[in-house]
Amino acid sequence: MSGLRAWRGDLAIGVRLAVGGGRTALARFVLSAIGVGIAVLVLLTAASVGTISANRDARQDAKQPDPTEVVGVAPTLHWHDSTEFRGKNIQVQRMRATGENSPLPPGVPRMPAADEMYVSPAMADLLADPANALVKPRFPQRVIGVLDPSVVVDPGDLTVYTGLHPDTASAEGTRVYKFGITGSTELEPIFLLMLLLGVVALLVPVFIFVASSTRIAGAERDRRLSALRLVGAGGQQVRRIAAAETLVSALAGLVLGGLLFLLVRPVVSSLRIMGVGVWTSDVVPSPWLVAVIAVAVPVLSVVTAQFALRRTIIEPLGVVRFSKPVRRRVWWRLVMVAAGTALLLWHGGADDGELWVYSIVAGATLMLVGVPVLLPVVVERTVARLRGGAPSWQLAVRRLQLDSGTSARVVGGIAVVLAGAIALQAVLLSVSQSVELPEEVEAGAERPVAQVWADPDQAEGVVATANGTDGVLWTAQFRSVTLQISADGNSLPVYIASCGDIERVYGVVDCADGDVFQPGTLDPAQYGFTPGAALPVVKWETGADTPTRLGEWTVPTEMRPMASTASNTRFGLVATPGAAPAPDPDSGVSIDVGLDAAKPDAIELLRNAFFNGPVSIYLNGGGPDYNEQQETFLTIRKALLIGSVFTLMLAGVSLLVLAVEHIRERRRPLAVLAASGVPTGAIARSLLWQIAVPIGLGVVVAVATGIALGSLVMRLATDPLVVDWAGVGLLTGAAALLGVLVCLVTLPFLRSATRVESLRTE
């Protein structure tokens, strides 16, 4: 019982030292709590990602039409359409019931008539804004209801449910027997690799910052514990007191992080990052992850504080540190990195189940943790060999020689973020090569061009309507044929147009009927055809395994070169009617519509003109179409980039907190230097060097670790590693700039610390 009372007493002393030890202790407590609180905010946000993703997927699946026939159910005739307005995609769902029990989408209480519509909240706001009057002609229906947010995937979703006109034939729509499908949650191994690396790279720095924040003012803490030894406290007792003091700061940071999360949570629905929005109701951390965070943060804080005392003897008359002249041990640090490398070198695969997952997580974690673990050794061994230089440089080097661990800890978190970001960037770039993303054309090209697809019998009417639309400068019609290059399905399109239309679109001159043009991006050897070869002209029928042969066409040996333009996305040969085979009479017509760049709403007027017509419109620069694999890759990439932004923000704020504490802890030595006549500018430059040197060394360690980690991860994916060195340079430059900015922000604190009043002591 007496032992329990002793423990309680030691814990009580630690609590009193943490919160009642005067202004210095209070400042230390506040800075530690802020550092831990910011980290907890990020951890709680990360713990909400699973809920956000699950709820989004559930709402997305719930509204999907299912054409699987159900006996006894009168199907709903469903027609999906979409349009764009000023870069925003609007999904239009047209429906008509065929019986009393025809199914309805989630959130739609009754079947709307042709002149009625239900809209999402964002769509209701869009229609209500007078600045968006140009979109209203496409939706003359009366709004009879706004969908509940619980059935809308995203706060920014623009969705319309309206009735099909009675004259619409049943064959033109899909017969839907229910709404709601079960989506597949399985990811391809390469995408799972991306996610695993992303989670590790984004969360490991957070725990590094937690550990760093709990070591704030370590020297002052040791002096206080030495004073306790002087009044009779035992060695184990002071360690318990130190644990209690650290625990109080960690618990306060835990509470602060929770409060910050509750404050930030209500505003997330108004934010859109990289086109992604989130409902506030979805931002709910998983309960078991909250429990893990609530336990892991205090435990990590206490373990870190106790680990920091391992080479410190706290005696009644002072503190003896064994960091000098004894150098840091390197072997266990290298063992950690080697173990991570071995786990990633182990040739596992998705077929190995959970063992494969654990090996990736453990290996990547050990390698990233190795960055801040190795950095103090690298800094220590490097600065030990530095000599000479300007006074500010000598002050910085001498300080680093005496205590390089503090500065290394300050920038260690930045180095971890940098290593993880480089590894992520390399993996994302490498995977994008295998996914084969379509090339995007930048919006706002010099000559904005829209493409309209129509049936052959509608082409003339479409051209007349387009030419009569305000902001349209010209139109050009293209037909096409398909050449079969090989038996395995490789084909090459040939686009056919008059000389006038080719000149308008591609800017060529002196075109004559009989010319064939070859774009500069089309290499015959690369695409498997030879000029002068006779290739079959084919047509693919719906559902057919092999194409129908329509004829044969000999590729000319002499073709005029033609530059590809940013305002045209066709890829293939371009021929005049005199040199091209006859087009398939059933194939559609592609009509280019030149728009006036001085009238940005010309495309909206064109969409209004054709919205209810049987044509499709695409604005070059509006973005390519993606298949399911590409969409998955882009979604994961977007999520990882968003997470990287938040982690970098955490790195900057945490670095600032630690740098301010670094100045506050050394205010008396800094004041002595200033009182001795050392210019404040020299002191400021010395502090800059004390961060710049570890950051420079940290960049070297981070780049090496990041590229090595990316290479090992891509080895598991059996894909070659592609490194964007320009991106690596940008990331390292950003890390260096972040260090400089932190130094500039801490200048006011430095001026305060160098005042003569700072020589006073309590």
Stockholm file with secondary structure:
# STOCKHOLM 1.0

chainA/1-762         MSGLRAWRGDLAIGVRLAVGGGRTALARFVLSAIGVGIAVLVLLTAASVGTISANRDARQDAKQPDPTEVVGVAPTLHWHDSTEFRGKNIQVQRMRATGENSPLPPGVPRMPAADEMYVSPAMADLLADPANALVKPRFPQRVIGVLDPSVVVDPGDLTVYTGLHPDTASAEGTRVYKFGITGSTELEPIFLLMLLLGVVALLVPVFIFVASSTRIAGAERDRRLSALRLVGAGGQQVRRIAAAETLVSALAGLVLGGLLFLLVRPVVSSLRIMGVGVWTSDVVPSPWLVAVIAVAVPVLSVVTAQFALRRTIIEPLGVVRFSKPVRRRVWWRLVMVAAGTALLLWHGGADDGELWVYSIVAGATLMLVGVPVLLPVVVERTVARLRGGAPSWQLAVRRLQLDSGTSARVVGGIAVVLAGAIALQAVLLSVSQSVELPEEVEAGAERPVAQVWADPDQAEGVVATANGTDGVLWTAQFRSVTLQISADGNSLPVYIASCGDIERVYGVVDCADGDVFQPGTLDPAQYGFTPGAALPVVKWETGADTPTRLGEWTVPTEMRPMASTASNTRFGLVATPGAAPAPDPDSGVSIDVGLDAAKPDAIELLRNAFFNGPVSIYLNGGGPDYNEQQETFLTIRKALLIGSVFTLMLAGVSLLVLAVEHIRERRRPLAVLAASGVPTGAIARSLLWQIAVPIGLGVVVAVATGIALGSLVMRLATDPLVVDWAGVGLLTGAAALLGVLVCLVTLPFLRSATRVESLRTE
#=GR chainA/1-762 SS CHHHHHHHHHHHHHHHHHHSSHHHHHHHHHHHHHHHHHHHHHHHHHHTHHHHHHHHHHHHHHTSEECCCCTTCCCEEEEEEEEEETTEEEEEEEEEESSTTCCCCTTCCSCCCTTEEEECHHHHHHHHCGGGGGGGGGCCSEEEEECCGGGCSSTTCEEEEEECCTTSCGGGSEEESEECCCCCCCCCHHHHHHHHHHHHHHHHHHHHHHHHHTTTTHHHHHHHHHHHHHTTCCHHHHHHHHHHHHHHHHHHHHHHHHHHHHHHGGGGGGCEETTEECCGGGCCCCHHHHHHHHHHHHHHHHHHHHHHTTTEEEETTEEEECSSSSCCCCHHHHHHHHHHHHHHHSCCCGGGTHHHHHHHHHHHHHHHHHHHHHHHHHHHHHHTTCCCCCHHHHHHHHHHHHCHHHHHHHHHHHHHHHHHHHHHHHHHHHHHHHHTCCCCCCSSCSSCEEEEEECGGGHHHHHHHHHTSTTEEEEEEEEEEEEECSTTSCEEEEEECCHHHHHHHHCCCSCCTTCEEEETTCCHHHHTCCTTCEEEEEECCTTCSSCEEEEEEECCSCCEEECCCTTCCCCSEEECTTTSCCCCTTSCEEEEEEECTTCTTHHHHHHHHHTTSSCEEEETTSCCCCCHHHHHHHHHHHHHHHHHHHHHHHHHHHHHHHHHHHHHHTHHHHHHHHHTTCCHHHHHHHHHHHHHHHHHHHHHHHHHHHHHHHHHHHHHTTCCCCCCHHHHHHHHHHHHHHHHHHHHHTHHHHHHHTSGGGGCCC
#=GC SS_cons         CHHHHHHHHHHHHHHHHHHSSHHHHHHHHHHHHHHHHHHHHHHHHHHTHHHHHHHHHHHHHHTSEECCCCTTCCCEEEEEEEEEETTEEEEEEEEEESSTTCCCCTTCCSCCCTTEEEECHHHHHHHHCGGGGGGGGGCCSEEEEECCGGGCSSTTCEEEEEECCTTSCGGGSEEESEECCCCCCCCCHHHHHHHHHHHHHHHHHHHHHHHHHTTTTHHHHHHHHHHHHHTTCCHHHHHHHHHHHHHHHHHHHHHHHHHHHHHHGGGGGGCEETTEECCGGGCCCCHHHHHHHHHHHHHHHHHHHHHHTTTEEEETTEEEECSSSSCCCCHHHHHHHHHHHHHHHSCCCGGGTHHHHHHHHHHHHHHHHHHHHHHHHHHHHHHTTCCCCCHHHHHHHHHHHHCHHHHHHHHHHHHHHHHHHHHHHHHHHHHHHHHTCCCCCCSSCSSCEEEEEECGGGHHHHHHHHHTSTTEEEEEEEEEEEEECSTTSCEEEEEECCHHHHHHHHCCCSCCTTCEEEETTCCHHHHTCCTTCEEEEEECCTTCSSCEEEEEEECCSCCEEECCCTTCCCCSEEECTTTSCCCCTTSCEEEEEEECTTCTTHHHHHHHHHTTSSCEEEETTSCCCCCHHHHHHHHHHHHHHHHHHHHHHHHHHHHHHHHHHHHHHTHHHHHHHHHTTCCHHHHHHHHHHHHHHHHHHHHHHHHHHHHHHHHHHHHHTTCCCCCCHHHHHHHHHHHHHHHHHHHHHTHHHHHHHTSGGGGCCC
//
